[in-house]
């Protein structure tokens, strides 16, 4: 359901998303997937 929940071995981290008190690293590819969908997210 959440593409960034899969193991991501990419190292081109562009930002981190706060999720359940944890900081999840989001790489460029994952971020494009996330931002291309209409998902409610709090990101910093
Ligand atoms: Zn990724």
mmCIF file of the protein (N, C-alpha, C, O) and its ligand, coordinates in Angstrom:
data_MODEL
# 
_entry.id   MODEL 
# 
loop_
_entity.id 
_entity.type 
_entity.pdbx_number_of_molecules 
1 polymer     1 
2 non-polymer 1 
# 
_entity_poly.entity_id                      1 
_entity_poly.type                           'polypeptide(L)' 
_entity_poly.nstd_linkage                   no 
_entity_poly.nstd_monomer                   no 
_entity_poly.pdbx_seq_one_letter_code       
;(UNK)(UNK)(UNK)(UNK)(UNK)(UNK)(UNK)(UNK)(UNK)(UNK)(UNK)(UNK)(UNK)(UNK)(UNK)(UNK)
(UNK)(UNK)(UNK)(UNK)(UNK)(UNK)(UNK)(UNK)(UNK)(UNK)(UNK)(UNK)(UNK)(UNK)(UNK)(UNK)
(UNK)(UNK)(UNK)(UNK)(UNK)(UNK)(UNK)(UNK)(UNK)(UNK)(UNK)(UNK)
;
_entity_poly.pdbx_seq_one_letter_code_can   XXXXXXXXXXXXXXXXXXXXXXXXXXXXXXXXXXXXXXXXXXXX 
_entity_poly.pdbx_strand_id                 A 
# 
loop_
_entity_poly_seq.entity_id 
_entity_poly_seq.num 
_entity_poly_seq.mon_id 
_entity_poly_seq.hetero 
1 1  UNK n 
1 2  UNK n 
1 3  UNK n 
1 4  UNK n 
1 5  UNK n 
1 6  UNK n 
1 7  UNK n 
1 8  UNK n 
1 9  UNK n 
1 10 UNK n 
1 11 UNK n 
1 12 UNK n 
1 13 UNK n 
1 14 UNK n 
1 15 UNK n 
1 16 UNK n 
1 17 UNK n 
1 18 UNK n 
1 19 UNK n 
1 20 UNK n 
1 21 UNK n 
1 22 UNK n 
1 23 UNK n 
1 24 UNK n 
1 25 UNK n 
1 26 UNK n 
1 27 UNK n 
1 28 UNK n 
1 29 UNK n 
1 30 UNK n 
1 31 UNK n 
1 32 UNK n 
1 33 UNK n 
1 34 UNK n 
1 35 UNK n 
1 36 UNK n 
1 37 UNK n 
1 38 UNK n 
1 39 UNK n 
1 40 UNK n 
1 41 UNK n 
1 42 UNK n 
1 43 UNK n 
1 44 UNK n 
# 
loop_
_struct_asym.id 
_struct_asym.entity_id 
A 1 
B 2 
# 
loop_
_chem_comp.id 
_chem_comp.type 
_chem_comp.mon_nstd_flag 
UNK 'L-peptide linking' . 
ZN  non-polymer         . 
# 
_pdbx_entity_nonpoly.entity_id   2 
_pdbx_entity_nonpoly.name        ? 
_pdbx_entity_nonpoly.comp_id     ZN 
# 
_pdbx_nonpoly_scheme.asym_id         B 
_pdbx_nonpoly_scheme.entity_id       2 
_pdbx_nonpoly_scheme.mon_id          ZN 
_pdbx_nonpoly_scheme.ndb_seq_num     1 
_pdbx_nonpoly_scheme.pdb_seq_num     101 
_pdbx_nonpoly_scheme.auth_seq_num    101 
_pdbx_nonpoly_scheme.pdb_mon_id      ZN 
_pdbx_nonpoly_scheme.auth_mon_id     ZN 
_pdbx_nonpoly_scheme.pdb_strand_id   A 
_pdbx_nonpoly_scheme.pdb_ins_code    . 
# 
loop_
_atom_site.group_PDB 
_atom_site.id 
_atom_site.type_symbol 
_atom_site.label_atom_id 
_atom_site.label_alt_id 
_atom_site.label_comp_id 
_atom_site.label_asym_id 
_atom_site.label_entity_id 
_atom_site.label_seq_id 
_atom_site.pdbx_PDB_ins_code 
_atom_site.Cartn_x 
_atom_site.Cartn_y 
_atom_site.Cartn_z 
_atom_site.occupancy 
_atom_site.B_iso_or_equiv 
_atom_site.pdbx_formal_charge 
_atom_site.auth_seq_id 
_atom_site.auth_comp_id 
_atom_site.auth_asym_id 
_atom_site.auth_atom_id 
_atom_site.pdbx_PDB_model_num 
ATOM   1   N  N  . UNK A 1 1  ? 0.838  -1.201 0.000  1.00 0.00 ? 1   UNK A N  1 
ATOM   2   C  CA . UNK A 1 1  ? 0.000  0.000  0.000  1.00 0.00 ? 1   UNK A CA 1 
ATOM   3   C  C  . UNK A 1 1  ? 0.870  1.247  0.000  1.00 0.00 ? 1   UNK A C  1 
ATOM   4   O  O  . UNK A 1 1  ? 0.671  2.170  -0.791 1.00 0.00 ? 1   UNK A O  1 
ATOM   5   N  N  . UNK A 1 2  ? 1.823  1.250  0.892  1.00 0.00 ? 2   UNK A N  1 
ATOM   6   C  CA . UNK A 1 2  ? 2.736  2.382  0.952  1.00 0.00 ? 2   UNK A CA 1 
ATOM   7   C  C  . UNK A 1 2  ? 4.056  2.012  0.288  1.00 0.00 ? 2   UNK A C  1 
ATOM   8   O  O  . UNK A 1 2  ? 4.780  1.145  0.778  1.00 0.00 ? 2   UNK A O  1 
ATOM   9   N  N  . UNK A 1 3  ? 4.363  2.652  -0.799 1.00 0.00 ? 3   UNK A N  1 
ATOM   10  C  CA . UNK A 1 3  ? 5.563  2.262  -1.561 1.00 0.00 ? 3   UNK A CA 1 
ATOM   11  C  C  . UNK A 1 3  ? 6.834  2.433  -0.754 1.00 0.00 ? 3   UNK A C  1 
ATOM   12  O  O  . UNK A 1 3  ? 7.805  1.708  -0.975 1.00 0.00 ? 3   UNK A O  1 
ATOM   13  N  N  . UNK A 1 4  ? 6.851  3.387  0.190  1.00 0.00 ? 4   UNK A N  1 
ATOM   14  C  CA . UNK A 1 4  ? 8.071  3.634  0.939  1.00 0.00 ? 4   UNK A CA 1 
ATOM   15  C  C  . UNK A 1 4  ? 8.230  2.658  2.097  1.00 0.00 ? 4   UNK A C  1 
ATOM   16  O  O  . UNK A 1 4  ? 9.235  2.686  2.807  1.00 0.00 ? 4   UNK A O  1 
ATOM   17  N  N  . UNK A 1 5  ? 7.223  1.784  2.287  1.00 0.00 ? 5   UNK A N  1 
ATOM   18  C  CA . UNK A 1 5  ? 7.356  0.795  3.347  1.00 0.00 ? 5   UNK A CA 1 
ATOM   19  C  C  . UNK A 1 5  ? 8.194  -0.389 2.897  1.00 0.00 ? 5   UNK A C  1 
ATOM   20  O  O  . UNK A 1 5  ? 8.686  -1.176 3.706  1.00 0.00 ? 5   UNK A O  1 
ATOM   21  N  N  . UNK A 1 6  ? 8.341  -0.493 1.588  1.00 0.00 ? 6   UNK A N  1 
ATOM   22  C  CA . UNK A 1 6  ? 9.203  -1.555 1.090  1.00 0.00 ? 6   UNK A CA 1 
ATOM   23  C  C  . UNK A 1 6  ? 10.656 -1.189 1.368  1.00 0.00 ? 6   UNK A C  1 
ATOM   24  O  O  . UNK A 1 6  ? 11.011 -0.020 1.513  1.00 0.00 ? 6   UNK A O  1 
ATOM   25  N  N  . UNK A 1 7  ? 11.458 -2.201 1.436  1.00 0.00 ? 7   UNK A N  1 
ATOM   26  C  CA . UNK A 1 7  ? 12.871 -1.946 1.635  1.00 0.00 ? 7   UNK A CA 1 
ATOM   27  C  C  . UNK A 1 7  ? 13.417 -1.164 0.455  1.00 0.00 ? 7   UNK A C  1 
ATOM   28  O  O  . UNK A 1 7  ? 13.335 -1.588 -0.697 1.00 0.00 ? 7   UNK A O  1 
ATOM   29  N  N  . UNK A 1 8  ? 13.957 -0.045 0.771  1.00 0.00 ? 8   UNK A N  1 
ATOM   30  C  CA . UNK A 1 8  ? 14.512 0.801  -0.289 1.00 0.00 ? 8   UNK A CA 1 
ATOM   31  C  C  . UNK A 1 8  ? 16.012 0.880  -0.096 1.00 0.00 ? 8   UNK A C  1 
ATOM   32  O  O  . UNK A 1 8  ? 16.491 1.341  0.939  1.00 0.00 ? 8   UNK A O  1 
ATOM   33  N  N  . UNK A 1 9  ? 16.736 0.438  -1.074 1.00 0.00 ? 9   UNK A N  1 
ATOM   34  C  CA . UNK A 1 9  ? 18.193 0.430  -0.963 1.00 0.00 ? 9   UNK A CA 1 
ATOM   35  C  C  . UNK A 1 9  ? 18.823 1.620  -1.672 1.00 0.00 ? 9   UNK A C  1 
ATOM   36  O  O  . UNK A 1 9  ? 20.045 1.740  -1.755 1.00 0.00 ? 9   UNK A O  1 
ATOM   37  N  N  . UNK A 1 10 ? 17.963 2.495  -2.183 1.00 0.00 ? 10  UNK A N  1 
ATOM   38  C  CA . UNK A 1 10 ? 18.505 3.661  -2.861 1.00 0.00 ? 10  UNK A CA 1 
ATOM   39  C  C  . UNK A 1 10 ? 19.176 4.595  -1.864 1.00 0.00 ? 10  UNK A C  1 
ATOM   40  O  O  . UNK A 1 10 ? 18.758 4.690  -0.710 1.00 0.00 ? 10  UNK A O  1 
ATOM   41  N  N  . UNK A 1 11 ? 20.181 5.260  -2.300 1.00 0.00 ? 11  UNK A N  1 
ATOM   42  C  CA . UNK A 1 11 ? 20.925 6.137  -1.410 1.00 0.00 ? 11  UNK A CA 1 
ATOM   43  C  C  . UNK A 1 11 ? 20.698 7.603  -1.728 1.00 0.00 ? 11  UNK A C  1 
ATOM   44  O  O  . UNK A 1 11 ? 21.226 8.485  -1.051 1.00 0.00 ? 11  UNK A O  1 
ATOM   45  N  N  . UNK A 1 12 ? 19.910 7.858  -2.761 1.00 0.00 ? 12  UNK A N  1 
ATOM   46  C  CA . UNK A 1 12 ? 19.674 9.256  -3.115 1.00 0.00 ? 12  UNK A CA 1 
ATOM   47  C  C  . UNK A 1 12 ? 18.490 9.805  -2.318 1.00 0.00 ? 12  UNK A C  1 
ATOM   48  O  O  . UNK A 1 12 ? 17.443 10.153 -2.866 1.00 0.00 ? 12  UNK A O  1 
ATOM   49  N  N  . UNK A 1 13 ? 18.701 9.868  -1.009 1.00 0.00 ? 13  UNK A N  1 
ATOM   50  C  CA . UNK A 1 13 ? 17.642 10.347 -0.133 1.00 0.00 ? 13  UNK A CA 1 
ATOM   51  C  C  . UNK A 1 13 ? 17.438 11.842 -0.337 1.00 0.00 ? 13  UNK A C  1 
ATOM   52  O  O  . UNK A 1 13 ? 18.380 12.633 -0.304 1.00 0.00 ? 13  UNK A O  1 
ATOM   53  N  N  . UNK A 1 14 ? 16.176 12.199 -0.548 1.00 0.00 ? 14  UNK A N  1 
ATOM   54  C  CA . UNK A 1 14 ? 15.889 13.606 -0.788 1.00 0.00 ? 14  UNK A CA 1 
ATOM   55  C  C  . UNK A 1 14 ? 15.201 14.248 0.407  1.00 0.00 ? 14  UNK A C  1 
ATOM   56  O  O  . UNK A 1 14 ? 15.292 15.460 0.603  1.00 0.00 ? 14  UNK A O  1 
ATOM   57  N  N  . UNK A 1 15 ? 14.513 13.438 1.204  1.00 0.00 ? 15  UNK A N  1 
ATOM   58  C  CA . UNK A 1 15 ? 13.864 13.999 2.388  1.00 0.00 ? 15  UNK A CA 1 
ATOM   59  C  C  . UNK A 1 15 ? 13.463 12.889 3.333  1.00 0.00 ? 15  UNK A C  1 
ATOM   60  O  O  . UNK A 1 15 ? 13.576 11.703 3.022  1.00 0.00 ? 15  UNK A O  1 
ATOM   61  N  N  . UNK A 1 16 ? 12.994 13.303 4.486  1.00 0.00 ? 16  UNK A N  1 
ATOM   62  C  CA . UNK A 1 16 ? 12.511 12.332 5.456  1.00 0.00 ? 16  UNK A CA 1 
ATOM   63  C  C  . UNK A 1 16 ? 11.060 12.640 5.773  1.00 0.00 ? 16  UNK A C  1 
ATOM   64  O  O  . UNK A 1 16 ? 10.639 13.795 5.834  1.00 0.00 ? 16  UNK A O  1 
ATOM   65  N  N  . UNK A 1 17 ? 10.308 11.558 5.973  1.00 0.00 ? 17  UNK A N  1 
ATOM   66  C  CA . UNK A 1 17 ? 8.908  11.724 6.326  1.00 0.00 ? 17  UNK A CA 1 
ATOM   67  C  C  . UNK A 1 17 ? 8.698  11.228 7.743  1.00 0.00 ? 17  UNK A C  1 
ATOM   68  O  O  . UNK A 1 17 ? 9.110  10.126 8.105  1.00 0.00 ? 17  UNK A O  1 
ATOM   69  N  N  . UNK A 1 18 ? 8.049  12.067 8.536  1.00 0.00 ? 18  UNK A N  1 
ATOM   70  C  CA . UNK A 1 18 ? 7.712  11.661 9.891  1.00 0.00 ? 18  UNK A CA 1 
ATOM   71  C  C  . UNK A 1 18 ? 6.512  10.737 9.849  1.00 0.00 ? 18  UNK A C  1 
ATOM   72  O  O  . UNK A 1 18 ? 5.451  11.115 9.351  1.00 0.00 ? 18  UNK A O  1 
ATOM   73  N  N  . UNK A 1 19 ? 6.669  9.541  10.363 1.00 0.00 ? 19  UNK A N  1 
ATOM   74  C  CA . UNK A 1 19 ? 5.593  8.568  10.330 1.00 0.00 ? 19  UNK A CA 1 
ATOM   75  C  C  . UNK A 1 19 ? 5.611  7.765  11.611 1.00 0.00 ? 19  UNK A C  1 
ATOM   76  O  O  . UNK A 1 19 ? 6.561  7.031  11.883 1.00 0.00 ? 19  UNK A O  1 
ATOM   77  N  N  . UNK A 1 20 ? 4.556  7.907  12.400 1.00 0.00 ? 20  UNK A N  1 
ATOM   78  C  CA . UNK A 1 20 ? 4.457  7.208  13.682 1.00 0.00 ? 20  UNK A CA 1 
ATOM   79  C  C  . UNK A 1 20 ? 5.675  7.484  14.560 1.00 0.00 ? 20  UNK A C  1 
ATOM   80  O  O  . UNK A 1 20 ? 6.193  6.599  15.240 1.00 0.00 ? 20  UNK A O  1 
ATOM   81  N  N  . UNK A 1 21 ? 6.102  8.713  14.522 1.00 0.00 ? 21  UNK A N  1 
ATOM   82  C  CA . UNK A 1 21 ? 7.212  9.109  15.380 1.00 0.00 ? 21  UNK A CA 1 
ATOM   83  C  C  . UNK A 1 21 ? 8.567  8.709  14.855 1.00 0.00 ? 21  UNK A C  1 
ATOM   84  O  O  . UNK A 1 21 ? 9.587  8.956  15.497 1.00 0.00 ? 21  UNK A O  1 
ATOM   85  N  N  . UNK A 1 22 ? 8.583  8.090  13.688 1.00 0.00 ? 22  UNK A N  1 
ATOM   86  C  CA . UNK A 1 22 ? 9.856  7.675  13.116 1.00 0.00 ? 22  UNK A CA 1 
ATOM   87  C  C  . UNK A 1 22 ? 10.134 8.488  11.860 1.00 0.00 ? 22  UNK A C  1 
ATOM   88  O  O  . UNK A 1 22 ? 9.216  8.963  11.191 1.00 0.00 ? 22  UNK A O  1 
ATOM   89  N  N  . UNK A 1 23 ? 11.393 8.636  11.562 1.00 0.00 ? 23  UNK A N  1 
ATOM   90  C  CA . UNK A 1 23 ? 11.797 9.378  10.382 1.00 0.00 ? 23  UNK A CA 1 
ATOM   91  C  C  . UNK A 1 23 ? 12.159 8.399  9.284  1.00 0.00 ? 23  UNK A C  1 
ATOM   92  O  O  . UNK A 1 23 ? 13.146 7.669  9.382  1.00 0.00 ? 23  UNK A O  1 
ATOM   93  N  N  . UNK A 1 24 ? 11.353 8.393  8.244  1.00 0.00 ? 24  UNK A N  1 
ATOM   94  C  CA . UNK A 1 24 ? 11.596 7.454  7.163  1.00 0.00 ? 24  UNK A CA 1 
ATOM   95  C  C  . UNK A 1 24 ? 12.329 8.156  6.037  1.00 0.00 ? 24  UNK A C  1 
ATOM   96  O  O  . UNK A 1 24 ? 11.876 9.195  5.558  1.00 0.00 ? 24  UNK A O  1 
ATOM   97  N  N  . UNK A 1 25 ? 13.446 7.609  5.610  1.00 0.00 ? 25  UNK A N  1 
ATOM   98  C  CA . UNK A 1 25 ? 14.174 8.199  4.492  1.00 0.00 ? 25  UNK A CA 1 
ATOM   99  C  C  . UNK A 1 25 ? 13.451 7.928  3.183  1.00 0.00 ? 25  UNK A C  1 
ATOM   100 O  O  . UNK A 1 25 ? 13.036 6.802  2.907  1.00 0.00 ? 25  UNK A O  1 
ATOM   101 N  N  . UNK A 1 26 ? 13.310 8.961  2.392  1.00 0.00 ? 26  UNK A N  1 
ATOM   102 C  CA . UNK A 1 26 ? 12.628 8.835  1.106  1.00 0.00 ? 26  UNK A CA 1 
ATOM   103 C  C  . UNK A 1 26 ? 13.604 9.198  0.002  1.00 0.00 ? 26  UNK A C  1 
ATOM   104 O  O  . UNK A 1 26 ? 14.142 10.304 -0.036 1.00 0.00 ? 26  UNK A O  1 
ATOM   105 N  N  . UNK A 1 27 ? 13.818 8.267  -0.876 1.00 0.00 ? 27  UNK A N  1 
ATOM   106 C  CA . UNK A 1 27 ? 14.720 8.561  -1.983 1.00 0.00 ? 27  UNK A CA 1 
ATOM   107 C  C  . UNK A 1 27 ? 13.942 9.260  -3.097 1.00 0.00 ? 27  UNK A C  1 
ATOM   108 O  O  . UNK A 1 27 ? 12.720 9.400  -3.036 1.00 0.00 ? 27  UNK A O  1 
ATOM   109 N  N  . UNK A 1 28 ? 14.673 9.687  -4.101 1.00 0.00 ? 28  UNK A N  1 
ATOM   110 C  CA . UNK A 1 28 ? 14.046 10.458 -5.163 1.00 0.00 ? 28  UNK A CA 1 
ATOM   111 C  C  . UNK A 1 28 ? 12.956 9.666  -5.866 1.00 0.00 ? 28  UNK A C  1 
ATOM   112 O  O  . UNK A 1 28 ? 11.892 10.200 -6.176 1.00 0.00 ? 28  UNK A O  1 
ATOM   113 N  N  . UNK A 1 29 ? 13.225 8.391  -6.115 1.00 0.00 ? 29  UNK A N  1 
ATOM   114 C  CA . UNK A 1 29 ? 12.254 7.566  -6.823 1.00 0.00 ? 29  UNK A CA 1 
ATOM   115 C  C  . UNK A 1 29 ? 11.000 7.360  -5.986 1.00 0.00 ? 29  UNK A C  1 
ATOM   116 O  O  . UNK A 1 29 ? 9.879  7.487  -6.479 1.00 0.00 ? 29  UNK A O  1 
ATOM   117 N  N  . UNK A 1 30 ? 11.206 7.043  -4.719 1.00 0.00 ? 30  UNK A N  1 
ATOM   118 C  CA . UNK A 1 30 ? 10.058 6.838  -3.832 1.00 0.00 ? 30  UNK A CA 1 
ATOM   119 C  C  . UNK A 1 30 ? 9.257  8.124  -3.699 1.00 0.00 ? 30  UNK A C  1 
ATOM   120 O  O  . UNK A 1 30 ? 8.027  8.099  -3.664 1.00 0.00 ? 30  UNK A O  1 
ATOM   121 N  N  . UNK A 1 31 ? 9.952  9.231  -3.625 1.00 0.00 ? 31  UNK A N  1 
ATOM   122 C  CA . UNK A 1 31 ? 9.271  10.510 -3.467 1.00 0.00 ? 31  UNK A CA 1 
ATOM   123 C  C  . UNK A 1 31 ? 8.402  10.812 -4.683 1.00 0.00 ? 31  UNK A C  1 
ATOM   124 O  O  . UNK A 1 31 ? 7.305  11.354 -4.549 1.00 0.00 ? 31  UNK A O  1 
ATOM   125 N  N  . UNK A 1 32 ? 8.891  10.463 -5.859 1.00 0.00 ? 32  UNK A N  1 
ATOM   126 C  CA . UNK A 1 32 ? 8.084  10.687 -7.055 1.00 0.00 ? 32  UNK A CA 1 
ATOM   127 C  C  . UNK A 1 32 ? 6.828  9.843  -7.009 1.00 0.00 ? 32  UNK A C  1 
ATOM   128 O  O  . UNK A 1 32 ? 5.757  10.278 -7.431 1.00 0.00 ? 32  UNK A O  1 
ATOM   129 N  N  . UNK A 1 33 ? 6.971  8.616  -6.488 1.00 0.00 ? 33  UNK A N  1 
ATOM   130 C  CA . UNK A 1 33 ? 5.791  7.761  -6.364 1.00 0.00 ? 33  UNK A CA 1 
ATOM   131 C  C  . UNK A 1 33 ? 4.810  8.355  -5.376 1.00 0.00 ? 33  UNK A C  1 
ATOM   132 O  O  . UNK A 1 33 ? 3.604  8.388  -5.620 1.00 0.00 ? 33  UNK A O  1 
ATOM   133 N  N  . UNK A 1 34 ? 5.335  8.820  -4.265 1.00 0.00 ? 34  UNK A N  1 
ATOM   134 C  CA . UNK A 1 34 ? 4.464  9.368  -3.228 1.00 0.00 ? 34  UNK A CA 1 
ATOM   135 C  C  . UNK A 1 34 ? 3.792  10.629 -3.721 1.00 0.00 ? 34  UNK A C  1 
ATOM   136 O  O  . UNK A 1 34 ? 2.579  10.788 -3.583 1.00 0.00 ? 34  UNK A O  1 
ATOM   137 N  N  . UNK A 1 35 ? 4.575  11.527 -4.298 1.00 0.00 ? 35  UNK A N  1 
ATOM   138 C  CA . UNK A 1 35 ? 4.035  12.819 -4.679 1.00 0.00 ? 35  UNK A CA 1 
ATOM   139 C  C  . UNK A 1 35 ? 3.107  12.713 -5.875 1.00 0.00 ? 35  UNK A C  1 
ATOM   140 O  O  . UNK A 1 35 ? 2.328  13.627 -6.146 1.00 0.00 ? 35  UNK A O  1 
ATOM   141 N  N  . UNK A 1 36 ? 3.188  11.599 -6.590 1.00 0.00 ? 36  UNK A N  1 
ATOM   142 C  CA . UNK A 1 36 ? 2.315  11.432 -7.743 1.00 0.00 ? 36  UNK A CA 1 
ATOM   143 C  C  . UNK A 1 36 ? 0.948  10.914 -7.325 1.00 0.00 ? 36  UNK A C  1 
ATOM   144 O  O  . UNK A 1 36 ? 0.012  10.863 -8.123 1.00 0.00 ? 36  UNK A O  1 
ATOM   145 N  N  . UNK A 1 37 ? 0.856  10.533 -6.059 1.00 0.00 ? 37  UNK A N  1 
ATOM   146 C  CA . UNK A 1 37 ? -0.421 10.051 -5.558 1.00 0.00 ? 37  UNK A CA 1 
ATOM   147 C  C  . UNK A 1 37 ? -0.994 11.052 -4.565 1.00 0.00 ? 37  UNK A C  1 
ATOM   148 O  O  . UNK A 1 37 ? -0.277 11.872 -3.991 1.00 0.00 ? 37  UNK A O  1 
ATOM   149 N  N  . UNK A 1 38 ? -2.291 10.960 -4.382 1.00 0.00 ? 38  UNK A N  1 
ATOM   150 C  CA . UNK A 1 38 ? -2.951 11.875 -3.470 1.00 0.00 ? 38  UNK A CA 1 
ATOM   151 C  C  . UNK A 1 38 ? -3.039 11.229 -2.100 1.00 0.00 ? 38  UNK A C  1 
ATOM   152 O  O  . UNK A 1 38 ? -4.079 10.694 -1.715 1.00 0.00 ? 38  UNK A O  1 
ATOM   153 N  N  . UNK A 1 39 ? -1.953 11.285 -1.382 1.00 0.00 ? 39  UNK A N  1 
ATOM   154 C  CA . UNK A 1 39 ? -1.892 10.651 -0.078 1.00 0.00 ? 39  UNK A CA 1 
ATOM   155 C  C  . UNK A 1 39 ? -1.755 11.715 0.991  1.00 0.00 ? 39  UNK A C  1 
ATOM   156 O  O  . UNK A 1 39 ? -0.998 12.674 0.840  1.00 0.00 ? 39  UNK A O  1 
ATOM   157 N  N  . UNK A 1 40 ? -2.484 11.537 2.058  1.00 0.00 ? 40  UNK A N  1 
ATOM   158 C  CA . UNK A 1 40 ? -2.366 12.472 3.154  1.00 0.00 ? 40  UNK A CA 1 
ATOM   159 C  C  . UNK A 1 40 ? -1.097 12.159 3.935  1.00 0.00 ? 40  UNK A C  1 
ATOM   160 O  O  . UNK A 1 40 ? -0.948 11.081 4.509  1.00 0.00 ? 40  UNK A O  1 
ATOM   161 N  N  . UNK A 1 41 ? -0.204 13.113 3.940  1.00 0.00 ? 41  UNK A N  1 
ATOM   162 C  CA . UNK A 1 41 ? 1.069  12.899 4.626  1.00 0.00 ? 41  UNK A CA 1 
ATOM   163 C  C  . UNK A 1 41 ? 1.528  14.180 5.290  1.00 0.00 ? 41  UNK A C  1 
ATOM   164 O  O  . UNK A 1 41 ? 1.359  15.285 4.774  1.00 0.00 ? 41  UNK A O  1 
ATOM   165 N  N  . UNK A 1 42 ? 2.102  13.989 6.430  1.00 0.00 ? 42  UNK A N  1 
ATOM   166 C  CA . UNK A 1 42 ? 2.787  15.095 7.076  1.00 0.00 ? 42  UNK A CA 1 
ATOM   167 C  C  . UNK A 1 42 ? 4.267  14.892 6.838  1.00 0.00 ? 42  UNK A C  1 
ATOM   168 O  O  . UNK A 1 42 ? 4.867  13.956 7.367  1.00 0.00 ? 42  UNK A O  1 
ATOM   169 N  N  . UNK A 1 43 ? 4.838  15.742 6.065  1.00 0.00 ? 43  UNK A N  1 
ATOM   170 C  CA . UNK A 1 43 ? 6.264  15.577 5.790  1.00 0.00 ? 43  UNK A CA 1 
ATOM   171 C  C  . UNK A 1 43 ? 7.016  16.863 6.087  1.00 0.00 ? 43  UNK A C  1 
ATOM   172 O  O  . UNK A 1 43 ? 6.489  17.968 5.955  1.00 0.00 ? 43  UNK A O  1 
ATOM   173 N  N  . UNK A 1 44 ? 8.215  16.686 6.476  1.00 0.00 ? 44  UNK A N  1 
ATOM   174 C  CA . UNK A 1 44 ? 9.036  17.841 6.810  1.00 0.00 ? 44  UNK A CA 1 
ATOM   175 C  C  . UNK A 1 44 ? 10.292 17.845 5.986  1.00 0.00 ? 44  UNK A C  1 
ATOM   176 O  O  . UNK A 1 44 ? 11.118 18.747 6.125  1.00 0.00 ? 44  UNK A O  1 
HETATM 177 ZN ZN . ZN  B 2 .  ? 13.299 4.609  -2.445 1.00 0.00 ? 101 ZN  A ZN 1 
# 
